[in-house]
Structures are given as structure tokens and as C-alpha cells.
Amino acid sequence: MSERIILVWFRNDLRVHDNEILLEATRKADKVLPVYCFDPVYFTPDEHGRLKTGSFRARFLLQSVANLRDNLRKLGGELLMRCGNPAEIIPQLAAEYQVNEVYHHREVAFLETGISEEVEAALWKQKLNLKHFIGHTLYHKEDLPFPIKDIPDSFSVFKKKVERDSSVRPETDTPEKIITPEITDAGELPMLTDLGLDEPVDDPRATITFAGGECAGIAALDEYFTTNTPVKAKAARNPQAAADNTSKLSPWLALGCLSPRRVYFEVARHEGQSNSNPLILELLWRDYFRFMFKKHGKKFFDAAGFKAGAPETTAEQDALFAQWANGNTGVPYVDAAMHQLNATGYINNYARQIVAGYLVRDLKVDWTRGALYFEEKLIDYSPASNWGNWAFVAGVGNDPRENKNFITRQVSQLETKSPFIDTWLSAQEAEPAV
């Protein structure tokens, strides 16, 4: 009887811990073929010269894929790396290695689900099945107290019902051993230049740098519990300082280097089952936006969102957007935050909401331009969280006034002098972003 081989297609699940598709494949197959594809769609500029993936996130991605290969090798396995269209590469590898089935984690945004559908159609022509798993959320879709179509549009209602009526499933075990078929060409990790990108320049003003990979993510989680000194936002004189005291785990969560369930159970181990813990709240927001994407689909990418119409916009879109993107608005806090974003690929959530609100409410620029800019620049970009947050700030998601977590501070209320502003408006300016 011929041996059974399952191809595991990694995407935004770059870890060996709490990874159901990897464990399931080792249990259901004689051999496992782990694969990662660097899809050109994420690195090719669009007709306006915009990138989906900037150099900071691309570097983080390369580090994460390299660490995944290392961790698979520690278990006796290997990771095949290829550059190209997954709808071509996955079926080719399936044929070459006589694969019986392909596993992957289901995505929610239309580009990612479209890629899955293309791969599924190509495999179907070879009479192979693409099996979908749910593995990006803290709460499993099947454990929610309501079907996707009935998910409350209000986050506070969603949070209350989920915490009351749902429970988090235990982590999936890490495989003890991975056996791969005999691999003749595992492929090399591409350079940034191979992806059409330049190496990012690390700004000496940055107080934190992000190294990609599962090992770095777990280390960052451990460090959070050993060094973090919580600052209550109400007691903080400077909201920027309070916001900077968050976990900063989002880059590893976005690429799946760190499992949300691992974070949840570490919080429980260190601090007990506290639903008010900021890490748990962050995970709930991630879940909420992903489930809302399942409910509302492509509407989150439309200027009108799922409301009756788009926000008012000015005729001077290009010039005002360029001032905002380059941090040349004349508003000290907004400009400092944009300089930090351009120089590091990261700003905290408070800063994100302030600069987004300024672009939409004060400059009256189409909010989708800001969302696209964040998509390119942010190390921790995730479609649902990014576009969901922007839609809410723009007032075309659920009304942000109904939720105390959304910030609607006016320019007159923003700080004009602080260490943060002094640092990022210093003489060492970042290169123009647009």
C-alpha cells in the first residue's frame, strides 16, 4: 500500500506550536510536506506605484519564514520555499511528491480567500482536496454563541456574549516528529532584493525593533510578563506614554508566529482569568474584526463601508494626502507619529487612531487611501484589523461614538510638546514617503 503524503501550505500561521494543520497532518499521513510560497502579488507595485508589503514587514516575514524552517528542522522536517503564484506552485509540488491532500488555514479578506479559491480549483483538476482549517482566532467560529450572519455589529455586545457563553479551546500539541518525503530542492530563502525591495534602514531614534519568527514571538511574550509595568491610561499624564506600554505582540500575531491561544493561556497562568487584561482585549478585537469580515465581506474595502454613503472628501486629495503621509501637516503630534511610522513600520494604536481621524475628519481625504498606506507600512498589518479599524474611524463601520475604545480627540486637544514629539520631529528626518 502506498504511503500517504499531506502537503501543509503555510501562510499566516508561521509556527509549530498550537498549529492544528501541522499536527493533524502528522497524525493522518505517513509523511508531511511543509511549503511556503512568496506570492509576487504581495510585492509587485500596483498601477499607482503602491506596494502591499513594505520593506520593514517584508524583512520581518523573511525572518519569520526562516525561523519556521529552523523549527521544522528541529522536529526532523523541512520547509520547501518557492517564489511564485501558489495556484501554480502548490499543484506542481503536489504532483511531484505524489501528495494525497493539501491542508491550509482559511483566511477572511477577499484577496486571500481568492488565492485559496484559485489553489483549490487547480488542485481539483488533479482530483486533490484542499482542506480548510480555522486557526487564526482566539475563539473558534463553531464555539461562538451566534452564527456569523448574526454577529453583533457592536464590539461591546460581541465581547459580553462571547465571554459569557463561549470558551477558548486548549492549545493544539506541537508534533513530536515530522517526517518529510525525500526532498531534492528545498529552495533558498529569497533576499529582499529578490522580492523587488530594498533593505530597510533602522532609525537610531527607534526604541523597539521587531525580529520575525516564532522564537522571537515567544520570547517577546515571556518578556512582557517579566518586565511589563502596567500604566493605567486614566492615571497617565501622557496618553502616548500609556499607549506605548502595551505588549507590542501584534507583529507576531499578524503572521501567526504566535498563537492567540498561547497568549490567552499565558495571561491566565500569570494573572488568572482576567477579561479586562489588555492582552485579552487585544485578542478579542482581533477576533471581532475577523468575524466581522466574514459577515460583511468586501464592504470593509469600500469608501462607504456598510453605511449609506462615504464620508465627505475634499477636491485637494493628492496634496493633502502627501502632507499627511510625509508628516508635513504642521500638527506636531500627527507629524511625529507619521515620521515614526515611516522610519520604523510601527506606531501604537493610540497614534493610529489619531492620525487616521485627522486624515478623515480634518483633511477630508478618502479614508481608503490611509488604509492602503498603513497596509504597505505597518509591520503588523492584518487585513481585518487594519481595514476594520479604518472603517470604524471613518464612521462607515459601526459608529465609533458607540464604543469608548475609539478615540475622537480634536487637534486642539493633542499634545504639542513631549519627548515623543521632540524625538520624531528632530533634525534626523525620515526620507519622504510619497
C-alpha positions as CSV (number, residue, x, y, z in Angstrom):
1,M,0.0,0.0,0.0
2,S,1.4,3.4,-1.0
3,E,2.3,5.9,1.7
4,R,0.0,8.9,2.4
5,I,1.5,12.4,2.0
6,I,-0.1,15.6,3.0
7,L,1.1,19.0,1.9
8,V,0.9,21.7,4.6
9,W,0.6,25.1,2.9
10,F,1.8,27.8,5.4
11,R,0.6,31.3,5.0
12,N,-0.1,33.5,8.1
13,D,0.5,30.6,10.6
14,L,4.3,30.5,10.7
15,R,4.7,28.4,13.8
16,V,4.9,24.8,15.0
17,H,3.2,25.4,18.4
18,D,-0.6,25.3,18.5
19,N,-0.8,24.7,14.8
20,E,-3.7,22.3,14.0
21,I,-2.9,21.7,10.4
22,L,0.6,20.6,11.2
23,L,-0.3,18.3,14.0
24,E,-3.3,16.9,12.0
25,A,-1.1,16.2,9.0
26,T,1.5,14.3,11.1
27,R,-1.4,12.1,12.6
28,K,-3.2,11.5,9.3
29,A,-0.3,11.0,6.9
30,D,2.9,8.9,6.7
31,K,4.8,11.9,5.5
32,V,4.3,15.7,5.6
33,L,5.4,18.2,3.0
34,P,5.5,21.8,4.5
35,V,5.5,24.6,1.9
36,Y,5.7,28.4,1.9
37,C,5.2,30.5,-1.3
38,F,6.4,34.0,-1.7
39,D,3.5,35.3,-3.8
40,P,4.5,38.1,-6.2
41,V,1.1,39.7,-5.7
42,Y,2.2,41.0,-2.3
43,F,5.5,42.5,-3.6
44,T,4.5,44.0,-7.0
45,P,3.6,47.7,-7.1
46,D,0.0,48.4,-8.4
47,E,-0.8,50.9,-11.2
48,H,-0.3,53.8,-8.8
49,G,3.1,52.5,-7.6
50,R,1.8,51.4,-4.3
51,L,3.1,48.3,-2.5
52,K,1.1,45.9,-0.5
53,T,4.2,45.0,1.6
54,G,6.8,47.5,2.5
55,S,10.4,46.7,3.3
56,F,10.0,46.5,7.1
57,R,7.2,43.9,7.0
58,A,8.9,42.0,4.2
59,R,12.1,41.7,6.3
60,F,10.0,40.6,9.3
61,L,8.3,38.0,7.0
62,L,11.6,36.6,5.7
63,Q,12.9,36.3,9.3
64,S,9.7,34.5,10.3
65,V,9.8,32.0,7.4
66,A,13.5,31.3,8.1
67,N,12.7,30.6,11.8
68,L,9.8,28.3,10.7
69,R,12.3,26.3,8.6
70,D,14.6,26.1,11.6
71,N,11.9,24.9,13.9
72,L,10.6,22.3,11.4
73,R,14.2,21.0,11.0
74,K,14.4,20.6,14.8
75,L,11.5,18.2,14.5
76,G,13.1,16.3,11.7
77,G,11.2,18.1,8.9
78,E,11.9,20.7,6.2
79,L,10.2,23.7,4.7
80,L,10.0,24.0,0.9
81,M,10.3,27.6,-0.2
82,R,9.2,28.8,-3.6
83,C,8.6,32.2,-5.2
84,G,5.6,32.4,-7.5
85,N,1.9,32.0,-7.8
86,P,0.6,29.4,-5.2
87,A,-2.1,28.3,-7.7
88,E,0.8,27.1,-9.9
89,I,3.3,26.0,-7.3
90,I,1.1,24.0,-4.9
91,P,-0.3,21.8,-7.7
92,Q,3.2,21.3,-9.2
93,L,4.6,20.2,-5.8
94,A,1.5,18.0,-5.2
95,A,2.2,16.2,-8.5
96,E,5.9,16.0,-8.0
97,Y,5.7,14.5,-4.5
98,Q,2.5,12.4,-5.1
99,V,0.6,14.3,-2.5
100,N,-2.8,12.9,-1.4
101,E,-4.3,16.1,0.2
102,V,-3.4,19.7,1.0
103,Y,-4.1,21.5,4.3
104,H,-4.2,25.2,5.0
105,H,-5.8,27.7,7.3
106,R,-8.8,29.7,6.0
107,E,-8.4,33.4,5.5
108,V,-11.2,36.1,5.6
109,A,-10.2,39.0,3.3
110,F,-11.2,38.8,-0.3
111,L,-7.6,38.8,-1.8
112,E,-6.5,35.9,0.5
113,T,-9.7,33.9,0.0
114,G,-9.4,34.5,-3.8
115,I,-5.9,33.0,-3.7
116,S,-7.3,30.0,-1.8
117,E,-10.0,29.5,-4.3
118,E,-7.5,29.5,-7.2
119,V,-5.4,26.9,-5.5
120,E,-8.5,24.8,-4.7
121,A,-9.7,25.0,-8.3
122,A,-6.2,24.0,-9.6
123,L,-6.0,21.1,-7.2
124,W,-9.5,19.9,-8.0
125,K,-8.3,19.4,-11.6
126,Q,-5.8,16.9,-10.2
127,K,-8.6,15.4,-8.1
128,L,-7.0,16.6,-4.9
129,N,-8.7,18.2,-2.0
130,L,-7.8,21.5,-0.3
131,K,-8.9,21.1,3.4
132,H,-9.7,24.3,5.2
133,F,-8.9,24.8,8.9
134,I,-9.9,27.6,11.3
135,G,-6.8,28.7,13.3
136,H,-6.3,32.5,13.3
137,T,-8.7,33.4,16.1
138,L,-8.8,33.0,19.9
139,Y,-12.4,31.7,19.8
140,H,-13.2,29.0,17.2
141,K,-16.0,30.0,14.9
142,E,-18.0,27.0,15.8
143,D,-17.9,27.9,19.5
144,L,-19.5,31.4,19.1
145,P,-22.9,31.9,20.7
146,F,-24.3,33.1,17.3
147,P,-23.9,32.3,13.6
148,I,-21.6,34.6,11.6
149,K,-24.5,36.3,9.9
150,D,-25.9,37.3,13.4
151,I,-22.6,38.6,14.9
152,P,-23.4,41.8,16.7
153,D,-22.0,44.9,15.0
154,S,-21.3,46.4,18.4
155,F,-18.0,45.2,19.9
156,S,-19.2,45.6,23.4
157,V,-22.2,43.3,22.8
158,F,-19.9,40.8,21.0
159,K,-17.5,40.8,23.9
160,K,-20.1,40.4,26.5
161,K,-21.8,37.5,24.8
162,V,-18.6,35.7,23.8
163,E,-17.1,35.9,27.3
164,R,-20.4,34.7,28.9
165,D,-21.3,31.9,26.5
166,S,-18.0,30.7,24.8
167,S,-14.8,29.1,26.0
168,V,-11.3,29.1,24.5
169,R,-10.2,25.7,23.2
170,P,-7.0,24.2,24.6
171,E,-3.8,24.7,22.6
172,T,-3.0,22.0,20.0
173,D,0.1,20.0,20.8
174,T,3.3,20.5,19.0
175,P,4.2,17.5,16.8
176,E,6.9,15.3,18.4
177,K,8.4,14.5,15.0
178,I,7.9,15.4,11.3
179,I,8.7,13.0,8.5
180,T,9.0,14.5,5.1
181,P,9.4,12.8,1.7
182,E,12.9,12.8,0.2
183,I,13.3,16.5,-0.9
184,T,15.7,17.2,-3.7
185,D,15.4,21.0,-3.7
186,A,14.0,22.7,-0.6
187,G,14.7,26.2,-2.1
188,E,16.6,29.1,-0.7
189,L,15.2,32.0,1.4
190,P,14.9,34.9,-1.0
191,M,16.7,38.2,-0.4
192,L,14.6,41.4,-0.1
193,T,16.1,42.4,-3.5
194,D,14.7,39.2,-5.0
195,L,11.3,40.5,-4.0
196,G,12.0,43.9,-5.6
197,L,12.5,45.7,-2.2
198,D,15.4,47.5,-0.6
199,E,16.8,46.7,2.8
200,P,15.1,49.0,5.4
201,V,17.3,51.4,7.3
202,D,16.9,51.1,11.1
203,D,16.4,54.6,12.6
204,P,18.5,55.2,15.7
205,R,15.6,57.0,17.3
206,A,13.6,53.8,17.4
207,T,13.2,52.4,20.9
208,I,12.0,49.0,19.8
209,T,12.9,46.7,16.9
210,F,11.0,43.6,15.8
211,A,12.7,40.4,14.9
212,G,10.4,38.0,13.0
213,G,9.8,34.4,13.9
214,E,8.1,32.1,16.4
215,C,11.1,32.0,18.8
216,A,11.2,35.8,18.9
217,G,7.4,36.0,19.4
218,I,7.5,33.6,22.3
219,A,10.5,35.5,23.8
220,A,8.5,38.8,23.5
221,L,5.5,37.2,25.2
222,D,7.8,36.0,28.1
223,E,9.4,39.4,28.4
224,Y,6.0,41.0,28.6
225,F,5.3,39.2,31.9
226,T,8.8,39.7,33.3
227,T,9.4,43.3,32.5
228,N,6.0,45.0,31.9
229,T,4.8,47.5,34.5
230,P,1.2,48.4,33.6
231,V,0.3,52.0,33.4
232,K,-3.4,52.9,33.8
233,A,-4.4,55.2,30.9
234,K,-6.5,57.3,33.2
235,A,-3.6,58.0,35.5
236,A,-1.1,58.6,32.8
237,R,-0.3,62.2,32.2
238,N,0.6,61.5,28.6
239,P,-1.7,59.1,26.6
240,Q,1.1,58.4,24.2
241,A,3.3,57.0,27.0
242,A,0.4,54.9,28.3
243,A,-0.2,53.5,24.8
244,D,3.5,52.7,24.4
245,N,3.3,50.5,27.4
246,T,1.2,47.8,25.5
247,S,2.5,44.3,24.7
248,K,3.6,45.1,21.1
249,L,2.9,41.4,20.2
250,S,0.8,42.3,17.1
251,P,3.5,41.7,14.5
252,W,3.9,38.1,15.7
253,L,0.2,37.6,16.0
254,A,-0.4,39.0,12.5
255,L,1.9,36.4,10.8
256,G,0.8,33.6,13.1
257,C,4.3,33.3,14.6
258,L,2.5,33.5,17.9
259,S,-0.8,31.7,18.6
260,P,-3.6,33.8,20.2
261,R,-4.4,30.9,22.4
262,R,-0.8,30.7,23.6
263,V,-1.1,34.4,24.7
264,Y,-4.5,33.8,26.3
265,F,-3.3,30.8,28.4
266,E,-0.1,32.6,29.4
267,V,-2.2,35.5,30.7
268,A,-4.3,33.0,32.7
269,R,-1.1,31.4,34.0
270,H,0.4,34.6,35.2
271,E,-2.6,36.7,36.1
272,G,-5.7,34.5,36.3
273,Q,-8.7,34.6,34.0
274,S,-9.0,38.4,33.7
275,N,-11.1,39.5,30.8
276,S,-10.0,43.1,31.5
277,N,-6.4,42.3,30.8
278,P,-5.2,44.5,27.9
279,L,-3.8,41.4,26.1
280,I,-7.1,39.6,26.2
281,L,-8.9,42.7,25.0
282,E,-6.5,43.0,22.1
283,L,-7.2,39.3,21.1
284,L,-10.9,39.9,21.3
285,W,-10.6,42.9,19.0
286,R,-8.7,40.8,16.5
287,D,-11.4,38.1,16.6
288,Y,-14.1,40.7,16.3
289,F,-12.7,42.2,13.1
290,R,-12.0,38.8,11.5
291,F,-15.6,37.7,12.2
292,M,-17.0,41.0,11.0
293,F,-15.1,40.4,7.8
294,K,-16.8,37.1,7.5
295,K,-20.1,38.8,8.0
296,H,-19.7,41.9,5.8
297,G,-17.1,40.8,3.2
298,K,-15.7,43.3,0.7
299,K,-17.8,46.1,2.2
300,F,-14.9,46.9,4.5
301,F,-12.8,47.9,1.5
302,D,-15.4,50.3,0.1
303,A,-15.3,54.0,0.9
304,A,-19.0,53.8,2.1
305,G,-18.3,50.7,4.2
306,F,-21.6,49.2,5.2
307,K,-23.2,52.6,5.7
308,A,-25.4,54.6,3.3
309,G,-22.5,56.8,2.0
310,A,-18.8,57.6,2.2
311,P,-17.5,60.5,4.3
312,E,-17.2,63.9,2.8
313,T,-13.9,64.4,0.9
314,T,-12.1,67.4,-0.4
315,A,-11.0,68.1,-4.0
316,E,-7.4,68.5,-3.0
317,Q,-6.8,64.8,-2.3
318,D,-3.3,64.3,-3.6
319,A,-1.5,67.3,-1.9
320,L,-3.2,66.8,1.5
321,F,-2.6,63.1,1.5
322,A,1.1,63.6,0.7
323,Q,1.4,66.1,3.6
324,W,-0.1,63.6,5.9
325,A,1.9,60.6,4.7
326,N,5.2,62.6,4.9
327,G,4.4,64.1,8.3
328,N,4.2,67.7,7.0
329,T,0.8,68.7,8.2
330,G,2.0,71.2,10.8
331,V,0.3,69.4,13.6
332,P,3.2,68.2,15.9
333,Y,1.7,65.0,17.2
334,V,0.4,63.8,13.8
335,D,3.7,64.6,12.1
336,A,5.7,62.9,14.8
337,A,3.6,59.8,14.6
338,M,3.9,59.6,10.8
339,H,7.6,60.1,10.9
340,Q,7.8,57.2,13.4
341,L,5.7,55.0,11.1
342,N,7.8,55.8,8.0
343,A,11.0,55.2,9.9
344,T,10.1,52.0,11.8
345,G,7.0,50.4,10.3
346,Y,5.2,50.7,13.7
347,I,3.1,53.1,15.8
348,N,0.9,52.3,18.7
349,N,-2.9,52.0,18.5
350,Y,-3.5,55.4,20.1
351,A,-1.3,57.1,17.4
352,R,-3.0,55.1,14.6
353,Q,-6.5,56.3,15.6
354,I,-5.3,59.9,16.0
355,V,-3.6,60.1,12.6
356,A,-6.5,58.2,10.9
357,G,-9.0,60.5,12.5
358,Y,-7.1,63.6,11.4
359,L,-6.8,62.4,7.8
360,V,-10.6,61.7,7.6
361,R,-12.1,64.5,9.8
362,D,-9.7,67.4,9.4
363,L,-8.1,66.9,6.0
364,K,-11.2,65.2,4.5
365,V,-9.1,62.8,2.5
366,D,-10.6,59.4,1.3
367,W,-10.0,57.1,4.2
368,T,-9.2,54.1,2.0
369,R,-6.0,55.9,0.9
370,G,-4.9,56.0,4.5
371,A,-5.8,52.3,4.9
372,L,-3.7,51.4,1.9
373,Y,-0.8,53.4,3.2
374,F,-0.9,51.5,6.5
375,E,-1.2,48.3,4.6
376,E,2.2,49.0,3.0
377,K,4.0,50.5,6.0
378,L,2.9,48.5,9.1
379,I,4.9,45.5,10.2
380,D,1.8,44.1,11.9
381,Y,-0.6,44.6,9.0
382,S,-3.5,42.3,9.1
383,P,-6.4,42.9,6.6
384,A,-9.3,42.6,9.0
385,S,-7.8,44.7,11.8
386,N,-6.4,47.4,9.6
387,W,-9.4,47.9,7.3
388,G,-11.8,47.3,10.2
389,N,-10.2,50.0,12.3
390,W,-10.1,52.5,9.5
391,A,-13.7,51.9,8.6
392,F,-14.7,52.5,12.2
393,V,-12.7,55.7,12.5
394,A,-14.2,56.9,9.2
395,G,-17.7,56.2,10.6
396,V,-18.6,53.6,8.0
397,G,-18.2,50.6,10.2
398,N,-20.1,50.6,13.4
399,D,-20.4,54.2,14.8
400,P,-17.2,54.7,16.8
401,R,-19.1,57.0,19.2
402,E,-20.9,53.9,20.5
403,N,-17.6,52.5,21.7
404,K,-15.3,54.1,24.3
405,N,-12.2,52.4,22.7
406,F,-12.3,54.6,19.7
407,I,-10.6,57.9,20.1
408,T,-12.1,61.1,18.7
409,R,-9.8,63.7,20.1
410,Q,-9.7,67.0,18.2
411,V,-6.4,68.6,17.0
412,S,-6.8,71.3,19.7
413,Q,-6.7,68.5,22.4
414,L,-3.4,66.9,21.1
415,E,-0.1,67.5,22.9
416,T,2.2,69.9,21.2
417,K,5.3,69.3,23.3
418,S,6.5,66.0,24.6
419,P,9.6,63.6,24.5
420,F,7.8,61.7,21.7
421,I,7.3,64.8,19.6
422,D,10.8,66.0,20.3
423,T,12.2,62.7,19.2
424,W,10.3,62.2,16.0
425,L,10.4,65.9,14.9
426,S,14.1,66.1,15.5
427,A,16.6,67.1,12.8
428,Q,17.1,63.5,11.7
429,E,14.1,63.3,9.3
430,A,12.9,60.2,7.5
431,E,13.0,60.1,3.7
432,P,9.8,61.4,2.1
433,A,7.3,58.5,1.9
434,V,5.5,59.6,-1.2
